[in-house]
Amino acid sequence: MVVIGASVSGGYRTTPGAAWPEQVEKRLKAADLPISVVNASIGATRLLTKNDDGRPSALDRQDHDALAVPGVHTIVLTDVINDIQQPPHQYDPQAIIGGFKQFVSRAHARGVRVVATTIPPYNGFPRYEPAGERCRQAVNAYIRHSGLFDAVLDFDTILKDPSDPTRIRPAYDSGDHLHPNDRGHHAIAEATDLRQLADNPNR
């Protein structure tokens, strides 16, 4: 299983070993499931376009960093918030959805599953804007209901504050209102249905 994400899945603002991909791998081993996790996350990267400093987009690096990994059967596509919150902001959900379709089409053509994660809230982060929130909600609705993906991990539901769904739950907030802390990553890992990560989730 390969994780294609950015700073959240990379464990930014967590202690060593606390990032959710590492915790999920420990759960997989404890459950005696023969799945290794390759965390190919690169901080500050986006789905659609390269970053200002030249860091490649998930679409640009999909072949090299995921599909070329020996034995890959599942890609977890995550951390799409950067397309929304980073300038130039992408507030058109259809543009992000178009990127999803490209990503999934390439993976499926190689017989590889794609698991998507919903986008957690980010109100309180300096680059939060209502237009970005509307885009996030629209993209999350697509992830949940389109049927494009082979499975969905609902990080938004896990991390959101019940009293204000536009914000991360305070207990899970690292302090910048975008990146989860150790407890937030643990909540993600514990809520992950390990069967969704298997090459044949029905067996």
N, C-alpha and C positions, 0 to 999 in steps of 0.2 A: 504494500500500500504506500502510495506517495502522497504527501501533503504539499500542495502548492498554495502558499499563502505569503503573508508579509510579517509585520512585527508582532502581531498578536500570537499567531501560531509559532512564531520564532521565540516566544517567551520574554519579550521586552517587558521590563518592569516586574519580573518575577525572580525568584531565587533559582539557582541551578537545579535542573531536574523537575521543575514544577510546571513547565509548559504542558498544555493538554495533550499534544501528540506523544510526549514521553510517558505521561500517566496512562494514556490509552494503551500504549505498547506493553506496559507492565500488566495491565488488566488482561490483555490478550494472552500473554505468557501464563498468567495465573489460571486462566481458563483453558489452558492447553490448546489454544487455537494457533495453528502454524502460520501466523501472519507477522511479518516484520514490517516496521514502519520506517520509511525514508522521509525525513523532514527536509524538503527542498524549499523551505520558506526563505525569502529574502526581504529584509525590512524595507518599508516605504515603497514597495512595488505595487503596481496596479494590474487590473485585468486587461484593459484595452490598449494602453499606451505606455511607452517607456517613461521613467522618471526623468526629471530635469538633469540629473547627474549621469544619465545614460543607463541606469538599471533597467533591464528588459522587462516587458510586460509578461503576464502569465501566458498570453497567447503566443508571444515570441519564443518563450522558453519551454513551452509544453513538450515539444518533441524531444529536446535534449535532456531536460531535467526530469521528465516523467515517463514519456512513452519509450524512451531508450533504456530505462532501468530494467535490468534482467528480471523476468518473472513478474513484472507489474501486472496486477489484475484490477486494481481500483485506484482512482485518483480522488482525493478530497480537495475540492476547490473552495477556498476560504479567504477571508480578509478582503472582501470586495469593497469595504467601506472606503478604501483609499481612492477609488475612482470618484467617489462622491465628495470626500472632505478635502482632498488635495487640490490645489490650484494647478491647472485650470479645472474647475469643478465640472463634473459630468452630472447634470441634473435631469437628463433625459433617460428615463428608465428603459425606453426602447433601445437605446444605444447599448446599455449594459446587457439587456436581454439578447441582443444580436451577438454580443461577445460570447455569452453562454452557449448559444446555438452553435457557433463555430467550434468552441472548445469541446463540446459534447460530440459533435459530428466527427471530429478528428479522432477522439478517443474510441468511439464506437466502431469506427472503420478499422481499428486495430484490435477489436474485441476487448476493450478495456472499459470498465464501469466508471461512472462519475458520480460521486456523492457531493452534494453542495451543502454549505452551511448558510443559514440565514444571517443577516447582518445585525449585530447587536446595536443597541442605542448609543448615541454619542452626544446628547445634549449636555452642555457644560464645557465641552471641548472648545478651544478658541475659534475653530473654523466651523462650528455648527451654525447652520442657517435653516430656517423653516423650509426653504426650497429643497435643501438636501434631505430633510426629514421626510418630505413628501416622496422624494425619489426612493429613499430607503424603504418606506412602507410599500411602495408599488413593486419594487424589486423583490422584497420578501414575499409578497402575495404571489408573485410569479413562481418563485422558488418552491413555495409550499404547494401550489395548486396546478401548475402547468403539466406535470407529468414528464417533463423533459429529462429529469435526473433519475438515476437508478435508486437513489435514496436521498433523504434530507435529514440533516442534523440541525435542530432548531435552537441555535445558540441565542437568538433573540429572546425566546420564551424563557430560557434558562437564566439569562443574565439581567433581564429588565426589572426595574423597580415597579412593583405592583401599584404603588401610589402615583407613579409618573412613568409610563412606559417609554417615554423618550429618553430616559436616563438609565444608566447601569445601577443596579441595586447597590446602595452604599457599602454593604459588607463585601461586595465583589469588586469594588472600584479601586484601582491602584492609586488614584488621586488625580489623574489627568482626565477622567471621565470618558476615556476611549479604550484604554488597555485594562483588562481584568487583572486583579492581583492573584496571589497563589490560591486563595479560596475560590475565586471565580474560575480559574483553570481546573481546580479539583471538581467543582460542580459540573463543568462541561464534561470532564472525563467520566465521572460517575453516571451522568445521564445518557451517555452514548450507548446505544444498542449495538453491541459488538457484532451481532449477526449482520448488520447493515454494511459492515466493512469486509465481509467475507466474499470470496470470488463467486460463491453460490450461496446466497443468504437463506435459501429455503431448505438447505440440508441440515 
